[in-house]
């Protein structure tokens, strides 16, 4: 199966991926709250999209690892 452009991320152990995802999401969420405090609507939208992209990539990597086990 082709791993695609995220092949290096797919090879990282699932536990490390979850920790990286949590740290990255926490930082992005903190930045989102700061942007919301300042009233910057565009940054709030961009950061919300970034959080969803991080969650999507982490979930796809974990799914790929589980699929590779079978």
Secondary structure, 3 states (H helix, E strand, C coil): CCCHHHHHHHCCCHHHHHHHHHHHHHHHHHHHHHHHHHCCHHHHHHHHHHHHHHHHHHHHHHHHHHHHHC
